[in-house]
Amino acid sequence: MLIGLTAVVRSRLLNAIGRVYVDVLRGVPLLVQIFFIYFGLGKVLNLDRFTAGVLAVGVGYSAYLAEIIRAGVLSIAVGQHEAAASLGMSRAQALRHVILPQAVRTILPPTANEFIACLKDSSLVSIIGLRELTRAGREYYSQYFVDFQTWLIVGLIYLAMTLLLTRLTRRLERRFAVKGFGTVGARP
């Protein structure tokens, strides 16, 4: 969230830092980031596989989430900022009490999509030897040589997790929906 908010602060330095952070991390594939953090920073900082894997996926997806937050905050009408200022709110108060609560409705669906993509991309950490669902499937397959059933179960587990996140997102969308404003959470 902090990186996403650097785009709306008045500091050119913070704007530039946020832009470089987002551009670099979105421009480098997640697999390369995992290798860099595990084999580079991990050796310097003595990180274990789990910590390096979580850090790599978290840092990699933070750039995408920062862009979602930036876009959500910038999508709020200027009049809302002006209204908060006319009530005597500081920029930080306006952001906290007026802008972010409205932006939540806008950023919720793409944020959920990023979490689902992150869940599926977590399989990439198996490349550094971290045991997660895909690696467990590979190990099971190599032990029992049942390929179709193994990958069917792995796929169904991923599907169940993503469907659960999708249902949770829809519930949150309905909870944050404001009657009469858009079609958030509406069903055709």
N, C-alpha and C positions, 0 to 999 in steps of 0.2 A: 504494500500500500504506500509506503514511504517513497519508493522509487516512482510509482505512478503519480504521486502528488508533486514530485519535483517539476513536472511540466506546468503546474498552475501557480507556483510561487513566483515572486518577483525577482528572485536572484538569478542572474544569468549564469553564474557559476553552477548553481544547483541544477538549472535547466540543462546545461551542457553535460554535467556528470550523469544525470538521469538518461539523457539521450544516448551517450556513449555506452553506458551500461546495457541499455535495451538493444541498441544496434549490434553490439558485439555478441551478446548472448543469443540473440535471435539469428545472427549470421553464422554461428558456429554450430554444427550438428550436435545433438545431445550425446551421441556416442563419443565424439571427440572430447566433449566436456567431461564425460565420465572418465576417459583415459587420462586427461589432463589432471583432474582432481585426484584420482587414485594413484597414478604413477608419478605425478609431479608434486602437488601439494601434499598428498598422502604420505609420501616418503619424507618430505621436509617436516611436516607436522605430526608424523607418526600416527596417521589415521588408520583404523581398521577398515575392512571392506564394507561393513554395514554403514559406518559413519560416512565414508567417502561416497558410497552409493546414494545415500539419502541426501547428502550435501549437493552432489552433482545434479540429481533430478530436481531438488528444491531450487537450487540457484538457476538451473536452466529454465524451469517453468516460471520463475519469478519475473523474468523479463516479459513473458507473454501476459501474465496477470497484471503487471504494471501498465502495459498498453491498454488493457481492458479498463482498468481503473481510471487512467488518464482520459480515455474516450468517454467513459461514463460521467466523469466530473465535468468535462468540457461540453457534454450534451445538455447540461442544465442551462436554461435560459438566463441571459445576463440580468434580466429583470429580477430573478430570484436573489442574485448577489446584491443588486441595488436595494431590494426590499429589506434584506438583512442589514445592510449598511444604514438604511434609513431608520431602523429600529435601534441603532447604536451598537450593533454587534461588530466585533473585530473580525478580520478576515478568518482567523482560526475558529472563532465562535460560529461564524456563518457557515464555514465548511463543515463543522461538526454537527450543528443543529439544523441546518437548512439544506445544504447542498448534498452531503453524503447520504442522508436518509432518502432523498429523492433518487440519487444515483444508484442506490442499491437495486431498485427495480430494473434499471437498465443493465446493470452489470451482472446480475444474477445468472441469466441463461448462458452467456459466454463464459463466465467463470466456471459454471458447472461443466461445460464442454471441455474446458482446459483440465479440470480435475479428472474427468473421464479419460482424456488423452494421456494424462500423467499416469493414471493407474495402468493403462495398457503399455505405455512406454517404460514402466518400471521393469519390464522384462529385459530391457537392455543392460541392466546391472548384472545380469548373469554372465556377461562377458568378462567381468573382473572376478568371477568365482563366487559371487554372492548367490546364495540359494533363495530363490523366490519361486513363484508358481511355474514359470516356464522351465526353469532349470530342474525343478522337482519332477516335472513331466518328462524331461529328457533323461533324468536319472532312472525314473521308473521304466521308461521305454527300454533303456539299455540293459536293465536288469531282467525284465520279463518279455521283451520283444513283442509287445502288443501295441502297435503304432496307432491304428485308427481309434481304438477305445481310449488310449491315453490322451490323444490330442482332442478327442471329442469331449472328454471330461474337463480338460484344461480350458477349452473354449467355452464350455457351459459355465464353468466357475467364473471366468472373466465376464461372460454375458450376465450372469446373476449379479455380480458386483456392479456392473454398469447400469443394469436395470434398476437396482436399488438406489443408486445415486440419481438416476433420472427421476424416479418417483419422489425422492426426497426434494429434488429441485422443483418439481411441479407443485409440491405441497408448500414450499417456501414462496414460490411465485404467487400462489393463491393467498397466502398469508399477508404478503406485502402489497398486494394489488389494491388500488384505490378505485372504488366503483366510479365508472364514468370516464376514466382516463385510460385510453388504449384498450388493448385486448389481452393484457397480461393474464395468463392463467385461464383464459377463456377456451372453451372447447367448441369446435364447429358443430 
